[in-house]
Amino acid sequence: MQSGKVSDTPLEFIVEYLSKAKAVADADPSIPQELKSNLQQALDIASGLDDYLGIMSNQESQPLAELYRKTMDHDWQKVHEEGKTLFRLPKECITGHVEGQVLKMLVKMCRARRILEIGMFTGYGALSMAEGLPEDGRLTACEMEPYLKDFAQPIFDKSPHGKKITVKTGPAMDTLKELAAAGEQFDMVFIDADKPNYINYYKFLLDHNLLPMHGVICVDNTLFKGKVYLQDTADRNGHALREFNRFVQDDPRVEQVILPLRDGISVIRRVPWPLAGKSGQDAPSRDEVFWGALGKPILDRLRLDGKVAYVTGAGQGIGRGFAHALGEAGARVAVVDMDPAKAEKVAEELSLKGIQSMAVTADISMSEDVQNMIDAIVSKWGTVHIACNNAGVNMNSASEDTSLDEWDRTFAVNLRGTFMCCQAAGRVMLKQGYGKIINTASMASLIVPHPQKQLSYNTSKSGVVKLTQTLGTEWIDRGVRVNCVSPGIVDTPLIHSESLRPLVQRWLSDIPAGRLAQVTDLQAAVVYLASDASDYMTGHNLVIEGGQSLW
């Protein structure tokens, strides 16, 4: 502990008392050397922990470091004497490096998009959490002192994440009532304000549903200098926090753990209250709407953890987007493409995200390649659960000029190839009694896109829809669902070539959405069709075209 520093956390008090005990022992020659040695070892372990945590945690950003220095160098006593703050604010109230990184990590782990902070001080914690939010995330900070909002704002303005923060000044309970009246909810709440009111803030959050199911509350200082568990304490804040911790522990709506970091951080997670097992009241009836199908909330049903998937034509465009989407949802993904370099590149992209992947080279118009593809996947991962048959070709020509070679090549990939993939993957799936097949058709299966002329493509994609419908009805009672996705015109680099620029303007005039589809517009559809959430859907053609087929 730094010389002259006042102890504030349980660990700092341990270091202080060990240092005093060591000094007494060193001054007394009658104390056994073994005791002195043990005291020194205990002191070394305790005094080195905080510094080690700081070194081993991600380092703070430049704006956070600047905000920390500004806070520590500020004369808070003078500010209070000048009447600029209602209270004398000790600079030790700042969240600090390690705790800030913990909060940032929790934001990311919770995938939080909306955060509420009760008690901002100079904004170190707020900015730390904002750094963990996505670009469209928002953090609302409640702060009693208007001076602190002005103090923090220049640093917020320097950070690319500061725009995510909105500071509301005034009594926190007034702000909570305002937020509740507006129907706001927050994925994560951080409480670090006046200790006696912790319990009131907590009750209001839960009672008024400001925290949704599975939302998280983090509460600072819940070990409060050790006074929450020392029986002889007379400290008002210590008693308030002891009562708070016990109330949360007995609340059937949540589960909690207290982390012994600095002065203690409670992590509290809201659950469907009967699951907590802490209430004598009768639980609701075993209704799947309440509990979720098979006990899974809806977002969990969209997860693909443990599933094995492949995507053909995955080296670029829509297929690459599908491969990323399935992998992000938890599946292991085989990236299939005719071009081995493209397949390897996408597989490497997935690996960078921590997704189990493999690259497979295959021409799906060749029956031997299709079977080898399935065999390679089964050899590596034991099975196939999700078949995403996306590969396709499109060669435009006027109908009177369409050659048999163009017709045959288009059908060999788009329809014959899709059939062979469905059949090869379906044999594996039928044997295991489970599978999801997703074929890529096209808006051209519903309308005749214009002004381009693409007879072979349009006809082949209509065949993909009928193939999907037939297999979907034939295999559903054996556990295999077959569906397809029909995208509209997708924005790719090719679309922006000089030769196609006039066509793009014509297409845009035919699309109610006023824009072309992005690959990312299609990703959620393939995850839904691959997941258990779509178990009652089969033979369906899911059209995603911005309304173009309606005009």
N, C-alpha and C positions, 0 to 999 in steps of 0.2 A: 504494500500500500504506500502511496506517495506520502512523503513527510508533510505533516500539517493537515492532511486530508481528514475530514470528519467521517467516521464510519456511518454507512447508510444501509448496507445490505447485510443479510446474515453472514455471508462469506467475509465481508470486510470486518465485521465484529469478531469473527473467529480469528482472522489474521491479527487484529488488534489484541485480543486476549492471549493468543499464543505468543505474540511478541513480548507482552508484559510478563507472562509466565517464564519465557526463555530468559529475559533479563534478570528476573529474581533467581532463577536456577543458576545462571552464570555467575552471579554475585555470591553464591553460597557454596563454598568448597565441599560442604558435607553432602551435597546433592550428587547421587551416583551419575557417572558419566553416561551410562546407558540411558537414563532418563533425559539428560540434556540432548543426547543424540536423537532420541525419539521426538523430542519437542522440535528440534531443528528440522527433522524430516517432515513432520506435520506442517510446520510453518512454510517450508519450501513448496510443498504440494498446494497448500491453500493460497499462498501469495502469488503463485505463478499461474493459477487457473484463468483468471480474467484476462491477463495479457495474452495467454496462449489462445483463448477463444477469439480474441480480436485479430490475432495474426492469421489464424486458420479460417476465419470467416471471409466471405467476399468483401473486398474493400469498397468503401463508400464512394459514391460519385463525387465529382468536383463540386456541384451545387450543395450537396449534403455536407461535404467537408467545410465549405465556406459558411454554411448556416451554423455549423457547430462552433466554428471559431468566432463568428459574430455573436453568438449567444454567450459563450464563455468570456469574451472580452467586454461585454456590455456591463455598465454600472447599473444594476437593477435597483440597488438601494437608492441611488440618486433619482432614478426615474420615478420611484414610488414617492420619495420626498417632494418631488415637483408636482405630484398629483396626477401624473400621467397614467398610473395604474391604480386600481382599487386595492390591490394587495401587494405586499413585497414578494416578489417572485424569485425564489432561489434558482440559480442557474443549474443546480444539480437536478432539477425537474426534467431536463432534456432527455429524450428517449435514448439517444446514444447509438454508437456504431453497431454493436452486436445485436442489440434488441431491434434496431431498425432493419437489419438484414433478416432477422427471424420473422418480423412482420411482413416484409416483402416476400419472403419464401412462402408464408402461409397464404398470402393473397394469390400467389401463383398456384399453389397446391389446391386451393379451394376454387380455382377458376373464377374468382370473384370479379364482378363487373360494377357493382355498386357497393361502396363502403361508407360507413358512418363513423366518425371519430368524435367522441365526447371528451373534450379537454384537449386543445391543440398545443398550448404553450407556444413555442416559437416555430412550430411546423416541421420539426425533424421527422417525427413519426409519420405525419401526413405525407410528406414528400417521399419518404421511404416506401410507403404503401402505394402511392401513386405510380412509382417506378415499376411496380409489379402489375399494374392494371393494363388491360389492352388499350389500344388507341381510343376506343369509344367508351372506356370506363370512366366512372365519375366518383369522386370522393367529396362528401359533405362533412366539413369540420365545424363543430360547435365550440365556440370560445367566448368566455365571459368578457374578456378584456379587448376592447377595440384596438388598443395600442399594439397588441400582438399581431393582429391582422396586418396592420401597416408595417410592422417590423418584418414579417415573413414575406410579404408580397414581392419585394424586389428580387429575392432569391428565387421564389416561385417563377417569376418572369424570365429568369435566366435559364431555367430548366425546361427541356422539351415536354416534361410531364406536369409542369405547374398548371397548365391550362385545364387539367382534369380536376383541380381542387376548387371548391367553392366554400368560402368561410362565412358562417352565419354567427353574428355576435349577439350577445345577450344571454340570459339564463338558459342553461341547456334544456331544462324541462319545458320551457316555452317553445323551444325549437322542436323538441320531440313531439309535442302536441300539434304543432303546425304540420310536421311531416306525416303524422298519423292521420290527420284530417285530410291530407292530400292523397292518402292511400299509398304512400311510399313504402318500399321494402328494400332491405339491404342484405347482400350476401354475407357481409362481414362487418362487425362492429368492434371498435377498439375503445375501451373505457379507461381513461386516465385523467380523472377530474377530482372533485372533492370527495374524499373517501366515505364520509358518512352517507352520502347520497348514492353510492354505488348500487345499493340494494333497490332504491327507488327507480333509478335508471333501468336496471335489469328487469324489474317487474313491469315497467311500462313497455319496454321493448317486446316482452313475451305476451303480455296481456293484450296489446294492441296490434299484434302480428306485424311489427316492423321487421322481425326476423322470420324468414320463411323456413319451411322444413329443410333440414340439413344446413341451414345457415350457421355461422360461427361467430361467437363473441370472444374476443380476447380482452382480458382485464389485467391491468398493470398493478404492481405493488401488493399482490395478494399474499405474499409471505411477510410483508411489512416488518423488516428488521428482526424477524423471528418472533415478534410479539404476538402473532396470531396463535402460536402454539406454546408460548411460555406462560405458565399458569399464574404467575405473580404479577403480570403486567397490569398497570393502571392507565395505559395510554388510550385516549379516546379513539384515535384512528385504528389502533390495534384491535380494540373491542369491536369497532364497526366492521372491520374486515373479517374478523373471526365469525361474526354473525352472518356476513355475506357469504363466506365460503360454505358454512353449514347450510344456509338456505338453498344455495345452488345444488349442493350435494343431495339434498332431500327433495329437489324439484323433479317430478316424474317426466317433465317435458324435455329434459336435457341430459346429456352425459358430459362429464368434465374431467380434466386432468390439470394439475398444477405443475408447471415446469420450474425447477429451481434456478432460473436464469436471473442474475442480478437480484432484484427484490421480489421476484416471483411473477410469473405470467400464467394466468388461468386460461386454458383453451376450453371453451364451452360450445357444444354442438347440439342444435335442436333436433330432436327425433320425434316420430309419432309417439306421443306420451305413453301409451300402454306398453311399448317395447322396453321402456326403461326399467320396468319391474319394480318401481319404487312407490306404487300407489295401491291402496287397497280397493279402489273403485273397479267396477266391472269394465273390462275392455270392450270396445265395439265388436259387433259380430264379425265373423270371418268373411268379410266382403272384399272381393278382389279390387273393387274400385278404390276402397280405402287402403288396403294392404299392397295392391299391385299384383298383376298376374305373376304367379309363382313367387310372390313376395318381393318382386322387383318394381321399384318406381319406374315411371315411363322412360326417363333418360337412361337408366341402367339397362332397360330392355333393348336399347339401340346399340349397346356395347357388343363388340365382336370378339371379346377376349377368348383365346383358346381356339379360334376358328382358323382354318386354312383356306386361303383364297388365291385365285389366279385372275389376271386381267390380260386379255389378248389386245394387241395393238397398243401396249402400254408405254411404248418408247416416247410418245409425244401426245400432245393435244388432250382429247377427252380421256383416253386410256390412262395417261399419266395422272390426270386429276383423279380418276377412279382409284388408281393404285394408292395414291396418297390418302384419300378419304378412308378406304378400307383399313389401311395400316394405322391411321390415327385413331380409328375406332377400336383397335386392338387386335386385328387379324394379322397373321403371317401372310405375306403376299409374294406370289411368284409373278415376276414382271416378264411378260411374254411379248416378243416382237421379232419380226423378220431380221431386223438389223441388230446384231449382237452388241454393237457399241452403244446404241440407244438404250437397249435393255439394261446393260451394265450401268449406264449413267443413272437411270432412274432407280435401280436397285441400290446404288450408292447413296442417292438422295434419301431414300427411306432409312438406310442404315444410320445416316447422320441424325435422324430423329429417334433412333433407338428401336426402329421397327425391324423385326425379323423378315428378311427378304432373300430372294434368289432370282437370278436372271436366267431365262430360258429362251433359246432361239428356236422359232418355229414358223413355218408357212402353213397357216391353217387350211389352205386349199389342198394340202397334201395329207392324206389319211395317215400315212406313217408318221409324219411330224406331229399330228394331233395326238396319236397314241403315245409317242415318245414323250410329249409334253406332260401328259397325265402320269405316265410311269415315273418320270423324273420327280414330279411333285410328291407322289405317293412314296417313292423311295426315300425322299428326304424327310417328309413330315408325316407320313403314315396314312394320309387320307386327303380328300378334298371336300370342303363344306360349302364353298362359295365359288361358282363359276361365272365369271364376268366376261361374256363373249362380245367383245367390242370391236375387233378388227374389221375394217371394211375399206372398199375402194369406190371411187366415183370418177367415171370418165364420161365427160359431156359430149354429146353429138346429137344432131337432128335425127329424128326417128328413121327417116328415109335413108340416112347415111350410116346408121348404126351397123357395124359389122358383126358377124357371128363371133369373131375373136373377142370383140369388146363385150358382147353379151355374155359369152361363156366365161370370160375372166371375171366379170362383175359377179355373176352368179356363183362362180367357183369359190369366191371369198365370202361374199355377203350372205349367201343362203346355204350353199352346200357346205362351206366351211363352218358356219354357225351350227348347222345340223350335226356335223361330225363332232364338234366340241360338245354340244348338248348330249349327244349319245355316249361319247367316251366318258365324260364327267358323270352323266346320269347313271351309268352302270355302277360306278363306285358309290354314288349316293343312294341308289335303290337298295344296294346290298346292306348299307349301314342304316337305312330307314330315315335318312335326313339329308337335306340339301337345299340350297338356294341357287337357282340359275337366273342370271340377269343378262338378257340380250340387248344389244344396242340396235334399235330400229331407226326410225327417222320421222320427222314431221311429214316427209314425203310419202309415208304410208297412209296419210289421211287426205292430203291435198296434192295437187300438181304444182310444185313451186315454179315460179316464173320470174324473169323471162328466160332463165337458163333451160336448156333442153337436156334431159337426163333420163331417157326412157328406161335404160337398163337398171339404173340405180333405184328409181322410183318403184319399179316392179319387184326388184329383189327385196327391198325393204318392206313392201307389203307382204311378201312371202315370209319374212322374218316374224311379222306380227301373227300370221296364221300358224306358223310353226310353233310360236310361243303359246298361242291359245290351245292348240291341240295337245302339246306336251303338258301344259298346265292342268288340263282336265284329266289327262290319262295318268299322271303320276302323283297327284296330290294325296290320294288315299294311301300312298306308299311313302309319304313323308317328304316328297320333293316338290317344291313350289317353283314354277317357271313364270317369270314376268319379263317385260321389256320396257325400256326407256326410249322415248322418241324425242330427241332434242330438236330445237329449231336451228337456225343458222348460227354457228358458233364463231365467235371472234378469234381468228388465228392470224399469224403473220401473213399467210397466203391471201387472206381476205383483203389486205391492205395493198396488194400489188397494183401496179398502174393499170393493168388490163381489167381488173375487177372493180375498180373504183366506181364506174358508172352503175354497175349492178348493185353495189352496196347502198347507194342512195335510193334505188328503186325498192330494195328489200326493206329499208327502214320505213318507207312510206306504207308498207303493208303490215307493219308490226305495231299493234296497239301500245306495247311497252316503250316504243320509240328508240330501242337500241337492240343490238345483237346480243345473243346469249354469251355469257362468260363460262369458261370451264367450271368455275367455282359455283355457278348456278345449278349445276347438275350433281354435285358431290353428295348432298344430303339425300337425294333420291336413291342413289345406289346403296348408301348405308342403310336406309330404311328397308329397301327390298332385300338386303342381305341379312337383316336382323330378325330376331324373334318377334319384333313388333308387327311384322307384316305376315305373320303365319296364316292369316285367313284370306290372304290375297293370292290369287293364282290366275295365270292366263291374261293378266292385265297389261294394257299398253299405257304407261304413264307418260303423258305428253307434257313437255316443258319447252314452250316456244313463244312465250311472251304474248300469247293471244293471236298469233299469226294465222292459225288455222280457222279462226272464228270470222275472219273477214273474207 
